[in-house]
């Protein structure tokens, strides 16, 4: 494709061996300086489709901002900037991210140091322009990523003000999975004879994703969600709710049942949001409960399941929620919980997106109990594999002796109870307990859904008193 060795080196470090469909079509046109409208379903590599040709067209002898990408959320802006930095890992080009909720110090330092590429949110970008700390006089390429979402979020005035501060002779790239009429009007106002690349017109949703729905009652959604998580055993999952109250309720429900879960909402401090996303990417958190703040552009490897606790308000929102799984050719599952209140919205989004969706059956208490037992046995086998032969040999006589007792089953139950419910160590300063509270792996549920895993007759051993 005519890329420089240094750009190819950066792509190799990212694990890019060949372009995706959208990259193969967009990169040659973008390198010619053409304005583009890229309509491609989520997870197909649009960020690199902007960043690779833009990196090739930079004038590295000019220490001024030459590339600007506007993103609807802070998380997406950070991810965009991270991808640009990886693409340019061998070129020495400085990339920075400017967004609200963060200190100006680092942003000003990077701009003064000669950052050539900037990704940011409209509000903070416009603030820097008005403070005259961001000079766009040498701008060559402007990207509006997830443009439809930015307009939905009320960024039109900020976007218009930023574009009016850019040179008229520039390249403008627009991208999203959907292009409603508002985006078409924006393109006509700010692009010159744009070439439209349409790779998702007939199938906006990700084909590699299996779409399922489960009929449930509103008051039983949290219980049914846990049941499906126990049966499906996701490698990791994102659970979407429509309101912050639902996010907190679902988070507390799953946390009480022992799942490694965190919650993410737009009112959290930026540092906290970044920490949660980093924990989720590194698998320290297995399940993320969130609002639509995480539905656009957030790229996390191996999200096997997306659970839609509430039906989204628009068909486009469903596309972006479901698109968090099945990315870059991987398979995934999108599961919708449909109550009577959700039925109208769900039918509308199914028809609008031409979804092939299957109805599933909510697991029974017996299904969940059987799955929990199997998972426990699997965990014990893993421990057995990790234990050294010497340790096992030393403990074998004791194990044989215990199994010869009349109450052998009670003794094994007690040991399992100690393994699943270890005595909790009290923190030195209870007020200093972290707010996130990531729980350990899930423990077997009581079949009747009470949330207790011990029978009434089994008690945790008392700690010995200090003498």
Steps between C-alpha positions, in 0.01 A plus 500: 500500500803728479548536876836600644718243681456682832121496473514131408717440805238660724224292340703183547531576871121534513461159338361640172598268216243596238238775470133449581244568226441859609875566528571352157245730339551816707880524534588549129227765460596679821866508397389690189349768725135416417219586741332178613178386663568156642198291594619175646372290782668527836817301566629504142806721552384851406749667738799360310325588172533865609829481685718309252460735198504807726833389648641467148397856408652679801776758454735399781709814446210720615434498878130586478183298534419348161246233596193535723246228585181593687339221704175494701645357824821526699556123486474498121735800470758326719471181298531693172813677624644168620454343157662799330796477738547129419482564125771765543708309754800499266453844341556717808178695433350638824132416554288649779146475630303799633174447683297639786528379857881488480773747591609755241866462600588192294285613208673840487841335535438270203361781284797722580738209429377481142227236489404436137196281564218570745193299600248660733145577603327804347457697823864493612632546143289814458616623841865470392422684175339788689794512744729508194692200630396289198605641164324341203645727233712213358227234525494260205256228608183521711319185614149485649482154654158361599358819354137398542553449872662839543199669343264293719694616806451865407850580375385670179585856613843400630576300184395791277717744699802266479456443126473875442839534674661253257655593165257471209760305304503178697394138477185407697420140587166394653437154637232304678306177483186698412444813290168668582375813320674730751840361400423539132423869559826541694693339217348735245596801714858410583628256237597546137369239260535220758540142388265273693624157602209278597586161640207455740195625311328162485628363830561763763535245774805283547437172318733304726274575798219266600194704601266356763216626717340370819149584615511595867323708762638840596540404866686179415752636250790510745438140609468382137816691408697313766354168385610559141847612608533179703388285206675691217829554689621801299872557472399862564179694451354849480155554651315805365235684699303812404531681834764552768260362763474172307879488465546527877226246573638241255856561621403444865299188411789337311758608755302340784501175303877500478561613142805708411300803389543876468266780395562791266281811467553845355500675840814322624823698513717447193785344697255250647353419157845438355593270790181295456552464124863401554395233752242370253750485213752315718231250613521600866131580457298242309164677469440871433159654576459829318281751323554592135824677598677174399292418192700697244847414378631346821719213386553221751638164391295184544169642624305181439158624615300822500190504722236763429329528836272771358392542139683796337294799395608496132594229248841667455573467873438126477758474220765673707424303817505165322814611316710480818524126431587315180770755415757456225352171381459336841171341601277622781152495651259793552223417747195721556271478802151590383227586746155635416638856528781420252291320240413800280859627480639152446265421210584834339876449514469141370300616199714808434827304506363187327633291787497124496424449868425178690290456812674331792374328814583636844697230690328330791630479856610143429694613190683764702577262788640239262713760321632637829601149612681435173682833523608421856634160397689663213657749744605219734656308210697811405630523856590130488695553177688792653586317824835330513522120523691540827215697661240249385706206627534664842126562531378168359506307830294771668254501208458121520442522874230767459319301231487193727299689762124453530441871439733517198249695289456757778878544527538549125211748509675691778827517303316617190324763710836626629632513143197691370450721806840575654490707821498863404790707624384828650667806346711712729304808398145416391450852366787446258333206321505551122178607332530257212481179704600239247379166637662155464383229264130408537401245761220245448156650550229366722261331253212707628681825428544617859862597432638274778734217419514333846232282644355602834674215676854584387671778685831666440756387762570750774841662510716396799515759772830670565652414836 
